[in-house]
């Protein structure tokens, strides 16, 4: 009814601003407040603290704004791809004539379809060991050539080339162009990578002057929403990166953006420029190292020259006065001969003294040794006598045996009428068993 009245009262020609305000009034009267569920996309937080994003589903999308006061009250950090429920007021942003939703509160109610696909693929590849740190390789300190995979029209290409030209203008760069967004992007990226793999594995031809070796590859793209970066969450692309014969550095999106390629690459850089800086040691650093090595080499050479000069001076001095050298050698030889003679006499005296002492001690040592042996022999003889079984028989004991000479140690071996022999200390007695108790 209100819309009908407004149409009847409305002038025939609208001012743009008045029309926007009228539409806003109708929306406010008929729809507000609203609660909307949708998937987050393009979420950004400005320096002012205000948040801007898009809510969408498979049938539509709407732009949203959330001012700082309401954004600071959220208990979580929203991410692209999450499924959220928001409450707010619909309105018209008159400066652009856009319909927008001013969000007053937001709550997480699940994760969007794309984000769920991302998590499933991440869990699958992680379980297969594609993210293991052990399979990742270190970056070459000074690569002979750098491969770059990105779109020719991408701003990331300009950032990478600028950084490489500034840091390592002497290292050749090989570009393998590919789309970085859209349905065909994963296949094109995989094909571009395989082209660079072929260069990395190739051997130079004998007549080739243009051959370039690829020692590292950077895969880059600028920032964007989860949909814009979705090509870098492709399973086949991830497996292609794993098959790389050289290290691969991913620099996709901004620092807060993570894709599957970041986990399978050998290194992940937060931005394309950072990826270029990772693979390119600044030329100034190499020049400083060369200068330092040159200074050290020069110092070593000067020391060698000085040392050899001193030796040469000494040799010249010795050659110029041979009589002095001969006299010095004779003096040293004479001193050595005297020392040798004195040492020989001293050693001979010590050995004679030792021999006299040993000769005097030999009889006493021999006597003591024989006494010890005699004592040991007597002790052994005594122990042997103590073991004589006749000593036991002399104490009234007897040794029983049957006719076959088997020792009788138990009554269970005896039966009535059995003939036995009892051995005593001074002879043997034949016995017959009358009964066994």
C-alpha positions as CSV (number, residue, x, y, z in Angstrom):
1,X,0.0,0.0,0.0
2,X,2.8,2.4,0.9
3,X,4.6,1.7,-2.3
4,X,1.3,2.4,-4.2
5,X,0.8,5.7,-2.4
6,X,4.4,6.8,-3.1
7,X,3.9,6.0,-6.8
8,X,0.7,8.1,-6.9
9,X,2.4,11.0,-5.1
10,X,5.7,10.8,-6.9
11,X,6.5,13.4,-9.5
12,X,6.7,12.4,-13.1
13,X,10.5,13.0,-13.3
14,X,12.7,11.9,-10.4
15,X,16.0,13.5,-9.2
16,X,18.5,10.7,-8.8
17,X,19.2,11.4,-5.2
18,X,15.4,11.6,-4.4
19,X,14.8,8.3,-6.2
20,X,17.6,6.6,-4.2
21,X,16.2,8.0,-1.0
22,X,12.7,6.8,-1.9
23,X,13.9,3.3,-2.7
24,X,15.8,3.3,0.6
25,X,12.6,4.3,2.4
26,X,10.6,1.5,0.8
27,X,13.3,-1.1,1.6
28,X,13.5,0.2,5.2
29,X,9.7,0.1,5.7
30,X,9.1,-3.3,4.0
31,X,12.2,-5.4,4.8
32,X,14.3,-4.0,7.7
33,X,15.7,-5.4,9.9
34,X,16.9,-8.5,8.0
35,X,18.9,-11.6,8.8
36,X,20.9,-13.1,5.9
37,X,22.9,-16.3,5.6
38,X,25.5,-16.6,2.9
39,X,29.2,-17.3,2.0
40,X,31.8,-14.6,2.7
41,X,33.8,-13.4,-0.3
42,X,36.3,-10.5,-0.7
43,X,36.4,-9.8,3.0
44,X,38.7,-6.8,3.8
45,X,39.2,-4.7,6.9
46,X,40.2,-1.0,6.2
47,X,42.6,1.0,8.3
48,X,39.6,2.8,9.8
49,X,38.4,-0.5,11.3
50,X,35.4,-0.8,9.0
51,X,34.9,-4.1,7.2
52,X,33.7,-4.6,3.6
53,X,32.7,-7.9,2.0
54,X,30.2,-9.7,-0.2
55,X,27.6,-12.3,0.9
56,X,26.7,-14.7,-1.8
57,X,25.1,-18.1,-2.6
58,X,24.6,-19.9,-5.9
59,X,21.8,-17.6,-6.9
60,X,23.0,-14.1,-6.0
61,X,25.2,-11.8,-4.0
62,X,24.9,-8.5,-2.0
63,X,27.5,-6.0,-0.9
64,X,27.9,-5.5,2.8
65,X,29.6,-3.1,5.2
66,X,30.2,-3.5,8.9
67,X,31.4,-0.4,10.8
68,X,34.2,-0.5,13.3
69,X,32.1,-0.5,16.5
70,X,30.2,-3.6,15.4
71,X,33.2,-5.3,13.9
72,X,35.2,-5.0,17.1
73,X,32.5,-6.9,18.9
74,X,32.9,-10.0,16.8
75,X,34.3,-13.0,18.6
76,X,36.2,-14.4,15.6
77,X,38.2,-13.4,12.5
78,X,36.1,-13.9,9.4
79,X,37.7,-15.6,6.3
80,X,36.6,-15.9,2.7
81,X,34.6,-19.0,2.1
82,X,33.0,-19.2,5.6
83,X,29.3,-19.5,5.9
84,X,28.0,-16.8,8.2
85,X,24.7,-15.4,9.4
86,X,24.4,-11.6,9.6
87,X,21.8,-9.2,11.1
88,X,21.5,-5.6,9.9
89,X,19.7,-3.0,7.8
90,X,19.3,-2.9,4.1
91,X,19.9,0.4,2.5
92,X,20.9,2.2,-0.7
93,X,24.4,3.8,-0.9
94,X,23.4,6.9,-2.7
95,X,26.9,7.8,-4.0
96,X,26.9,4.8,-6.2
97,X,23.2,3.9,-6.2
98,X,24.2,0.4,-4.9
99,X,22.0,-1.8,-2.7
100,X,24.0,-2.7,0.4
101,X,23.5,-4.4,3.8
102,X,24.9,-2.5,6.8
103,X,25.7,-5.4,9.1
104,X,25.3,-5.0,12.9
105,X,26.3,-8.5,14.0
106,X,27.8,-11.6,12.4
107,X,28.1,-15.2,13.6
108,X,29.8,-18.2,12.1
109,X,27.3,-21.0,11.1
110,X,29.6,-23.2,9.1
111,X,32.1,-23.0,6.3
112,X,31.4,-22.3,2.7
113,X,31.5,-24.9,0.0
114,X,34.8,-23.7,-1.5
115,X,36.5,-23.6,1.9
116,X,35.2,-27.1,2.7
117,X,36.7,-28.4,-0.6
118,X,40.0,-26.7,0.3
119,X,40.0,-28.4,3.8
120,X,39.2,-31.8,2.3
121,X,41.9,-31.6,-0.3
122,X,44.4,-30.3,2.2
123,X,43.7,-33.2,4.6
124,X,44.0,-35.8,1.7
125,X,47.3,-34.5,0.4
126,X,48.7,-34.1,3.9
127,X,47.8,-37.8,4.7
128,X,49.7,-38.8,1.5
129,X,52.8,-37.0,2.7
130,X,52.9,-34.2,0.2
131,X,53.4,-31.6,2.9
132,X,56.3,-33.4,4.6
133,X,59.2,-31.1,5.4
134,X,61.6,-34.0,4.6
135,X,60.8,-33.9,0.9
136,X,61.4,-30.2,0.5
137,X,64.7,-29.0,-0.8
138,X,66.9,-25.9,0.2
139,X,67.0,-23.0,-2.3
140,X,70.2,-22.7,-4.3
141,X,72.3,-19.8,-3.0
142,X,73.3,-18.6,-6.5
143,X,71.0,-20.0,-9.2
144,X,72.1,-20.1,-12.8
145,X,68.6,-19.3,-14.0
146,X,65.2,-18.5,-12.5
147,X,61.9,-19.7,-13.9
148,X,58.8,-17.7,-13.4
149,X,55.2,-19.0,-13.8
150,X,52.4,-16.4,-13.9
151,X,50.2,-14.4,-16.2
152,X,51.8,-12.0,-18.7
153,X,49.3,-9.3,-17.7
154,X,49.5,-9.9,-13.9
155,X,50.9,-7.2,-11.7
156,X,52.8,-9.9,-9.9
157,X,55.0,-10.4,-13.0
158,X,56.0,-6.7,-12.8
159,X,56.8,-7.0,-9.1
160,X,58.9,-10.1,-9.6
161,X,60.8,-8.9,-12.6
162,X,61.5,-5.5,-10.9
163,X,62.8,-7.2,-7.8
164,X,65.0,-9.6,-9.8
165,X,66.4,-6.9,-12.0
166,X,67.2,-4.9,-8.9
167,X,68.9,-7.7,-7.0
168,X,70.3,-10.1,-9.7
169,X,70.4,-8.4,-13.1
170,X,73.1,-10.9,-14.2
171,X,70.9,-14.0,-13.7
172,X,68.6,-15.0,-16.7
173,X,64.9,-15.2,-16.1
174,X,62.7,-17.6,-18.1
175,X,59.0,-16.8,-18.1
176,X,56.4,-19.6,-18.7
177,X,53.1,-17.7,-19.1
178,X,49.8,-19.2,-17.9
179,X,46.4,-18.0,-16.7
180,X,46.1,-17.5,-13.0
181,X,42.4,-17.4,-12.7
182,X,39.5,-19.3,-14.3
183,X,38.6,-22.8,-15.2
184,X,41.5,-23.3,-17.5
185,X,44.1,-21.9,-15.1
186,X,45.1,-25.1,-13.3
187,X,45.9,-27.0,-16.6
188,X,47.8,-24.0,-18.0
189,X,49.8,-23.6,-14.8
190,X,50.7,-27.3,-14.8
191,X,51.7,-27.1,-18.4
192,X,53.9,-24.1,-17.8
193,X,55.6,-25.8,-14.9
194,X,56.3,-28.9,-17.0
195,X,57.9,-26.7,-19.7
196,X,60.3,-25.3,-17.1
197,X,61.0,-28.8,-15.8
198,X,62.1,-29.8,-19.3
199,X,64.5,-26.9,-19.3
200,X,65.8,-27.8,-15.9
201,X,66.5,-31.4,-16.9
202,X,67.9,-30.6,-20.4
203,X,71.6,-30.8,-21.3
204,X,73.1,-28.0,-23.4
205,X,73.6,-28.8,-27.1
206,X,77.1,-28.7,-28.4
207,X,76.2,-25.8,-30.9
208,X,73.8,-24.0,-28.6
209,X,74.6,-20.4,-27.4
210,X,71.1,-19.7,-25.9
211,X,70.8,-22.6,-23.4
212,X,69.8,-21.6,-19.9
213,X,69.8,-23.8,-16.9
214,X,66.8,-23.4,-14.5
215,X,67.8,-24.0,-10.8
216,X,64.6,-22.6,-9.1
217,X,61.0,-21.8,-10.1
218,X,58.7,-19.1,-8.6
219,X,54.9,-19.5,-9.0
220,X,53.2,-16.2,-8.3
221,X,49.9,-14.3,-8.4
222,X,48.6,-11.2,-6.7
223,X,45.9,-11.1,-4.0
224,X,42.2,-11.8,-4.4
225,X,39.2,-13.6,-3.0
226,X,39.0,-17.3,-2.5
227,X,37.4,-17.6,-5.9
228,X,40.2,-15.6,-7.6
229,X,42.8,-17.9,-6.0
230,X,40.9,-21.1,-6.5
231,X,43.1,-22.3,-9.4
232,X,46.0,-22.7,-6.9
233,X,43.9,-25.2,-4.9
234,X,43.9,-27.8,-7.7
235,X,45.0,-31.3,-6.9
236,X,46.7,-32.0,-10.2
237,X,48.7,-28.7,-9.9
238,X,49.8,-29.7,-6.5
239,X,51.1,-33.1,-7.7
240,X,52.9,-31.3,-10.6
241,X,54.7,-29.1,-8.1
242,X,55.7,-32.2,-6.1
243,X,57.3,-33.7,-9.3
244,X,59.5,-30.7,-9.8
245,X,63.2,-31.5,-10.3
246,X,64.2,-28.1,-8.8
247,X,62.9,-26.2,-5.7
248,X,59.6,-24.3,-6.2
249,X,58.7,-21.1,-4.3
250,X,55.0,-20.1,-4.1
251,X,54.1,-16.4,-3.8
252,X,50.3,-16.4,-4.2
253,X,48.1,-13.6,-2.8
254,X,48.8,-11.7,0.3
255,X,50.4,-12.8,3.6
256,X,47.1,-14.0,5.0
257,X,46.1,-16.0,1.9
258,X,46.9,-19.7,2.0
259,X,46.5,-22.1,-1.0
260,X,47.3,-25.8,-1.5
261,X,50.4,-24.8,-3.6
262,X,51.8,-23.1,-0.5
263,X,51.9,-26.4,1.4
264,X,53.4,-28.5,-1.4
265,X,56.0,-25.9,-2.6
266,X,59.5,-26.1,-1.2
267,X,59.1,-22.5,0.2
268,X,56.1,-20.3,0.7
269,X,56.6,-16.5,0.4
270,X,53.9,-14.1,1.7
271,X,53.9,-12.0,-1.6
272,X,55.2,-12.3,-5.1
273,X,57.9,-9.7,-4.4
274,X,59.0,-11.7,-1.3
275,X,59.2,-14.8,-3.5
276,X,61.6,-13.1,-5.9
277,X,63.7,-11.9,-3.0
278,X,63.9,-15.4,-1.6
279,X,65.5,-16.9,-4.7
280,X,67.7,-13.9,-5.5
281,X,70.6,-13.1,-3.2
282,X,71.3,-9.4,-3.8
283,X,74.2,-8.7,-6.1
284,X,75.5,-6.2,-3.6
285,X,76.0,-9.0,-1.1
286,X,78.0,-11.0,-3.6
287,X,80.1,-8.0,-4.5
288,X,80.8,-7.3,-0.8
289,X,81.8,-10.9,-0.4
290,X,84.1,-10.7,-3.4
291,X,85.7,-7.5,-2.1
292,X,86.2,-9.0,1.3
293,X,87.9,-12.1,-0.3
294,X,90.1,-9.8,-2.4
295,X,91.3,-7.9,0.7
296,X,92.0,-11.2,2.5
297,X,93.8,-12.6,-0.5
298,X,95.9,-9.5,-0.9
299,X,96.9,-9.6,2.8
300,X,97.9,-13.3,2.5
301,X,100.0,-12.5,-0.6
302,X,101.8,-9.7,1.2
303,X,102.6,-12.0,4.2
304,X,103.9,-14.7,1.8
305,X,106.1,-12.1,0.0
306,X,107.5,-10.8,3.3
307,X,108.2,-14.3,4.6
308,X,110.0,-15.4,1.5
309,X,111.9,-12.1,1.4
310,X,113.2,-12.8,4.9
311,X,114.2,-16.3,4.0
312,X,116.0,-15.0,0.9
313,X,117.9,-12.4,3.0
314,X,118.9,-15.1,5.4
315,X,120.1,-17.4,2.6
316,X,122.1,-14.5,1.0
317,X,123.7,-13.8,4.4
318,X,124.8,-17.4,4.8
319,X,126.1,-17.6,1.3
320,X,128.2,-14.5,1.6
321,X,130.2,-15.7,4.7
322,X,130.8,-19.5,4.3
323,X,133.8,-19.5,6.8
324,X,131.6,-18.2,9.6
325,X,129.0,-20.9,8.8
326,X,131.7,-23.6,8.8
327,X,133.0,-22.5,12.2
328,X,129.5,-22.5,13.7
329,X,128.9,-26.0,12.4
330,X,132.2,-27.2,13.9
331,X,131.4,-25.7,17.2
332,X,127.9,-27.3,17.3
333,X,129.4,-30.7,16.2
334,X,132.1,-30.6,19.0
335,X,129.4,-29.8,21.6
336,X,127.3,-32.6,20.4
337,X,130.2,-35.1,20.5
338,X,131.1,-34.1,24.1
339,X,127.4,-34.4,25.1
340,X,127.2,-37.8,23.5
341,X,130.3,-39.0,25.3
342,X,129.2,-37.8,28.7
343,X,125.7,-39.3,28.2
344,X,127.2,-42.7,27.2
345,X,129.5,-42.8,30.3
346,X,126.6,-41.8,32.6
347,X,124.3,-44.4,31.1
348,X,127.0,-47.1,31.4
349,X,127.6,-46.3,35.1
350,X,123.9,-46.5,35.8
351,X,123.6,-49.9,34.1
352,X,126.6,-51.3,36.1
353,X,125.1,-50.1,39.3
354,X,121.8,-51.8,38.4
355,X,123.6,-55.0,37.5
356,X,125.5,-55.1,40.8
357,X,122.3,-54.7,42.7
358,X,120.5,-57.5,40.8
359,X,123.5,-59.8,41.4
360,X,123.4,-59.2,45.1
361,X,119.7,-59.7,45.3
362,X,119.5,-62.9,43.2
363,X,120.5,-65.5,46.0
364,X,118.0,-64.0,48.5
365,X,115.3,-63.9,45.9
366,X,115.9,-67.5,44.8
367,X,115.9,-68.7,48.5
368,X,112.6,-66.9,49.2
369,X,111.0,-68.3,46.1
370,X,112.1,-71.9,46.9
371,X,110.7,-71.5,50.5
372,X,107.4,-70.4,49.1
373,X,107.2,-73.4,46.8
374,X,108.1,-75.9,49.6
375,X,105.4,-74.4,51.8
376,X,102.9,-74.7,49.0
377,X,103.9,-78.3,48.4
378,X,103.4,-79.2,52.1
379,X,100.0,-77.6,52.2
380,X,98.9,-79.5,49.0
381,X,100.2,-82.8,50.5
382,X,98.2,-82.2,53.7
383,X,95.0,-81.4,51.8
384,X,95.5,-84.6,49.7
385,X,95.9,-86.7,52.9
386,X,92.8,-85.3,54.4
387,X,90.9,-86.4,51.3
388,X,92.0,-90.1,51.8
389,X,88.8,-92.2,52.3
390,X,90.7,-94.6,54.7
391,X,90.7,-91.9,57.3
392,X,86.8,-92.1,57.3
393,X,86.9,-96.0,57.5
394,X,89.2,-95.8,60.5
395,X,86.5,-94.0,62.4
396,X,84.2,-97.1,62.3
397,X,82.5,-96.6,59.0
398,X,82.2,-99.2,56.3
399,X,81.7,-99.0,52.5
400,X,79.1,-101.5,51.2
401,X,79.1,-102.8,47.6
402,X,77.4,-105.6,45.8
403,X,79.2,-108.5,44.0
404,X,79.5,-106.4,40.9
405,X,81.3,-103.6,42.8
406,X,78.4,-101.1,42.7
407,X,78.2,-98.9,45.8
408,X,75.2,-99.4,48.1
409,X,74.0,-96.0,49.2
410,X,70.3,-96.8,50.0
411,X,68.2,-99.7,51.5
412,X,66.2,-99.6,48.3
413,X,69.1,-101.2,46.6
414,X,69.1,-104.2,49.0
415,X,66.9,-107.3,49.2
416,X,66.9,-110.3,51.5
417,X,69.5,-113.0,50.7
418,X,71.7,-110.5,48.7
419,X,75.4,-111.0,49.0
420,X,77.4,-107.8,49.9
421,X,80.9,-106.8,50.7
422,X,81.8,-104.4,53.5
423,X,85.1,-102.7,53.1
424,X,86.7,-101.6,56.5
425,X,89.9,-99.8,57.3
426,X,92.0,-102.9,57.4
427,X,90.2,-105.4,55.1
428,X,86.9,-106.7,53.6
429,X,84.0,-108.8,55.0
430,X,81.5,-110.8,53.0
431,X,77.9,-110.4,54.2
432,X,74.5,-111.9,53.4
433,X,71.4,-109.8,54.0
434,X,68.9,-111.6,56.3
435,X,66.2,-109.0,56.2
436,X,65.7,-105.2,55.4
437,X,64.3,-102.7,57.8
